[in-house]
Amino acid sequence: MNETRTLDVSGLPDHAFGHRSPMWWGTFGVVVIEGMMFAALLATYLYVRGHAETWPLAALPPDLTFGTINLLVLLASCVPNHLYKQAAVRHDLGGVRRWLVVSIVFALGFCVVRVFEFQSLNCRWNDNAYASAVWALLGFHTLHLVTDLLDTVVLAVLMFTGPITGKRFVDVSENAAYWYFVVLAWLPIYGAIYLLSRWS
């Protein structure tokens, strides 16, 4: 007599955090690809710097004020980002909602300061190779910041309106992981644009 045995998996969770989640692997892949893009842009900046007799080319170094404010804003934004990531892992809906909103405020503040930052670069994007490299670095970083801000706003709306599922908490957690990438990417860009331009 053949007896068919089946494995009952109905009690297993329908979502997971970290490397057990397909969303984690997708985020990881995007970070690797975009990290290589930032590395290529930085390499371009350093290549032009290495072949220039004076630096920056035909321009004063950019004002430190707005870039440094944005550095501080991004570093401070890691606190609410970490808190909503931890709340997501705990399935703490109130914490996720609260800290997502705070994170959105930080990102909006960064975007406002970035407008002034572009205005204080002392060059236009098409002035020379230095200007093009600086604008490309800031432009691509801004693009990543704005796309993650929009993603965070969408997630916040979903967390307030529902439906609330375990997979939605995973989305929130991975969004927080991507924000860390946006913050970490800013550190070498800040160093190249604001510090290296003052280092003869």
N, C-alpha and C positions, 0 to 999 in steps of 0.2 A: 504494500500500500504506500503510494507516494503522498507524502504530506508536504504541502507548500508552506514555507515559512516566509513571513514578511516582517520587515523591520519597521516598527512604529516610530516615526520621527515627529509626530504631531506635537510632542512636548518640547522640541528644540526651539530656541529663539529664532525669530525671523530677521534678526539683524545682529551685527557685531561691530565692535569698535577696533581701531588700530589695524594692524596688518591682516586681520581676519576678514576685513571688509573690502569688497571690490572698489568702493569709493576711495578708500585709503590708497589703493594701488593706482587709481586714476589720478588722484591728487599728486602722488609721488611722481608719476610719469610727467605730468604737466610741470612740476617744479624742476625736474631734471632738464626738460627741454628749454624752459624759460631761463633757467640758471645758465645754460650754455649760451643763450642769446645775450644775457647780461655780460657774461665772460667775454664774448666776442666784441661787444661794444666797448668794454673796458680795455680790451687788448688794442682796439683801434685808437682809443684815446691815448694809451701809453705809447703806441707806435708813433703817432703824430708828435707826442711830447718828446720822444727820443730823437727825433730828426729835426727839432726846432732849435734855433739858436737862442731865441728868447721865448719865454712862456709866461703867460698866455700870448698867443700871436696877436699883435696889434690891439690889445685890450688890457684893461686893468683886471686883476682878479675879481671874481664876483664878491659882492658884499656878504659877509659871514652871517649877518643877522637872521635872514629868513631861512636859510638852509639849516642853521643851528637850531632855530625854533622848531623847525620840522623834525629835526633829529630828536629833540626832546619830546615832541608830541608823539612820534612813533614809538619811542622807548616807553613812554608812559602808557600808551595804548595797549601794551602787552599785558598790563594788569587786568583790565576788564575782559580782554580777549581770553586770558587764561581762566578767569572766573566763569565766563560763559561756556568755555570748553569743558571745564570740570562739572558745571551744572548739567550740561548735556549728557555726560557719561553717567551721572546720577539720576537722569530723567527728572531733574528738578525744573519743572516748567516755569515757575516764578523766577528762579535765578537766571534761566536762559533768557527770558523776556527782558528782565531788568538789565543784565549786562550786555545783551545785544544792542539795546538802545544806547547805553553809555558808549559802546564801541563805535556806533554810528556817529555819535557826536564827535568823538575823537577824529574819525576819518573825514568828516565834513570840515572840521577845523584844519586838518592837514591840507585839504583841497583849497581852502581859502588862502592859507599862507602860501601854498604853491603858486597861486596867481601872482602874488607879490615877489616870490622867488624868481619866476621867469622874468619879471620886469627889472630885477636887480642884477642880471647876468653881465651887463656891460657889453653885450654883443647880440647881434641878430643871428638867426640860424644859418643864414647864407653868407656871412661875412668872410669866413675862411674855414679851414679844416678843423681848427680848435673849436670854433663856434658850432659847427655842425656836430662834432662829437659830443659837446656839452648838451646841446639841445636834444640830440638823439637819446642820450642817457636819461635826462630828465623827462623827456617825452614818453619813453617806454615805461619808465617807472611810474609816471602819472597814469598811464593807460592801465597798468596792472592794479594800481591803487583804486582807480575809479571802477574797474570791473569788479573788484572784490567788494567795494562799497555797495555797488548795486546788488551783488549777490547777497550781501548781508542784509540789505533792506528787504529784499524778497523773502529771505528766511525769517526775518523778524515779522513781516506781515503774516506769513504762514503760521508762525508760532502763536500769533495772536488770534488768527481766524480759524485755524485748523484745516483739515483734520490733523490731530496730533498722533503721530505713530512713532514707533521705535526708530524706524528708518529716518524720520525727520530729525531726530536727535543725532543720528550719525552724520547727516548732512551738516548740521550745525558744528559738530566736532571737527569735521574735515575743513569747513570754512575757516575755523580758527587756526588750523594747522597751516593753511595757505597764507593767512595774515602774517604768521611768523616769517614766512618766506619773503613777503613784501617788506617787512621790517629789516630782515637780515640783508636783503639786496641793497637797501639804502645805505648801509654802513660803508662798503667800499666805494659806492658812487659818491657819497658825501666826501670821503677821504680824497678821491681823485679830483673832484671839481673844486672843493673848497680848501683843502690843505695842500695838495700837490701843486696847485696853481700859485701858492705862496712860497714854495720850496724851490729855490734856484739850484 
